[in-house]
């Protein structure tokens, strides 16, 4: 992380994060490694009004009482880097694609012969 001021005297943080994490595969729910990388450019501001005036290249980070807790900033950057969904490669996954098909199974399920709403149909006909 680099802390500096630009030509307009805007304080900023420029940095990059690299991390290796484990997340559950959405098919088999087994842990799988995920490589995370993020680069960021944060403009330090003291209010929401000042955040609105930041150049578009900066993401605002709120500094209160001239103190900035870096741990939440790093955590937020890592959370923003996480993929929404992770899957093993199909060859490496414990659950095959064939086991995940549910559309055909739902259509093959026989309909109940004794429909509980059939009584309502008979009332409608009267």
Legacy VTK file of the C-alpha trace (Angstrom):
# vtk DataFile Version 3.0
C-alpha trace
ASCII
DATASET POLYDATA
POINTS 126 float
0.000 0.000 0.000
1.197 3.481 -0.855
-0.097 6.603 0.888
0.372 9.903 -0.955
-1.199 13.150 -2.218
-1.979 13.925 -5.857
-1.614 17.242 -7.724
-4.990 18.447 -6.362
-3.752 17.684 -2.823
-6.147 14.741 -2.501
-4.869 12.141 -0.042
-5.065 8.650 -1.491
-4.132 5.027 -0.907
-2.916 2.985 -3.841
-2.332 -0.684 -3.377
-2.765 -4.254 -4.369
-3.789 -7.380 -2.522
-2.911 -10.961 -3.289
-4.362 -13.821 -1.244
-5.081 -17.508 -1.483
-8.295 -18.682 0.144
-10.516 -21.735 0.235
-14.179 -21.552 -0.699
-16.802 -24.292 -0.987
-17.508 -25.602 -4.477
-21.170 -24.891 -5.283
-21.610 -28.387 -6.764
-19.972 -30.723 -4.251
-19.506 -28.332 -1.274
-15.896 -29.459 -0.864
-13.230 -26.821 -0.232
-11.364 -25.576 -3.252
-8.486 -23.107 -3.527
-9.237 -19.639 -4.916
-6.544 -17.126 -5.864
-7.550 -13.508 -5.222
-5.903 -10.400 -6.676
-7.022 -6.802 -6.403
-5.591 -3.404 -7.226
-7.251 -0.310 -5.833
-7.048 3.462 -5.660
-8.858 4.941 -2.665
-9.426 8.643 -2.050
-9.510 9.532 1.636
-12.411 11.844 2.517
-13.913 13.195 5.729
-17.573 13.365 4.645
-20.068 12.073 2.100
-20.143 15.504 0.458
-16.394 15.326 -0.169
-16.772 11.785 -1.491
-19.182 13.088 -4.137
-16.509 15.486 -5.419
-13.780 12.851 -5.817
-12.478 12.192 -9.327
-13.955 9.072 -10.907
-10.668 7.168 -10.654
-10.900 7.118 -6.828
-13.094 4.962 -4.642
-13.959 6.904 -1.462
-12.845 5.737 1.976
-14.162 7.662 4.969
-11.602 8.931 7.487
-13.046 9.952 10.846
-11.155 12.157 13.324
-8.010 11.925 11.184
-7.744 8.189 11.902
-8.160 5.325 9.458
-8.421 1.720 10.588
-6.752 -0.219 7.762
-8.084 -3.667 8.663
-11.680 -2.918 7.520
-10.298 -1.330 4.326
-8.301 -4.478 3.513
-11.255 -6.716 4.441
-13.585 -4.743 2.161
-11.155 -5.004 -0.745
-10.846 -8.760 -0.254
-14.628 -9.166 -0.043
-15.057 -7.211 -3.273
-12.546 -9.524 -4.950
-14.303 -12.764 -3.962
-16.037 -14.509 -6.849
-19.804 -14.838 -6.518
-19.788 -18.535 -7.403
-16.960 -21.071 -7.493
-16.917 -24.527 -9.048
-14.284 -27.196 -9.402
-13.449 -28.086 -12.981
-15.964 -30.721 -14.050
-13.260 -33.393 -14.210
-12.115 -32.590 -10.645
-15.550 -32.262 -9.013
-16.963 -35.091 -6.882
-20.445 -34.386 -8.282
-20.951 -34.938 -11.993
-23.216 -32.836 -14.177
-25.539 -35.846 -14.649
-26.289 -35.923 -10.919
-27.363 -32.284 -10.931
-30.172 -32.565 -13.487
-33.520 -32.003 -11.865
-35.731 -30.733 -14.705
-36.325 -34.143 -16.293
-36.898 -35.792 -12.928
-39.545 -33.256 -12.000
-41.435 -33.941 -15.239
-41.292 -37.714 -14.713
-42.857 -37.544 -11.246
-46.390 -38.956 -11.534
-49.201 -36.572 -10.604
-51.230 -37.413 -7.534
-54.474 -39.084 -8.415
-56.301 -37.673 -5.415
-55.909 -33.927 -5.782
-56.903 -32.185 -2.525
-58.345 -29.270 -4.526
-60.712 -31.446 -6.540
-63.356 -30.721 -3.889
-63.125 -27.020 -4.771
-63.645 -27.845 -8.445
-66.861 -29.660 -7.608
-68.054 -26.613 -5.621
-67.266 -24.365 -8.578
-69.378 -26.521 -10.900
-72.461 -26.108 -8.697
LINES 1 127
126 0 1 2 3 4 5 6 7 8 9 10 11 12 13 14 15 16 17 18 19 20 21 22 23 24 25 26 27 28 29 30 31 32 33 34 35 36 37 38 39 40 41 42 43 44 45 46 47 48 49 50 51 52 53 54 55 56 57 58 59 60 61 62 63 64 65 66 67 68 69 70 71 72 73 74 75 76 77 78 79 80 81 82 83 84 85 86 87 88 89 90 91 92 93 94 95 96 97 98 99 100 101 102 103 104 105 106 107 108 109 110 111 112 113 114 115 116 117 118 119 120 121 122 123 124 125
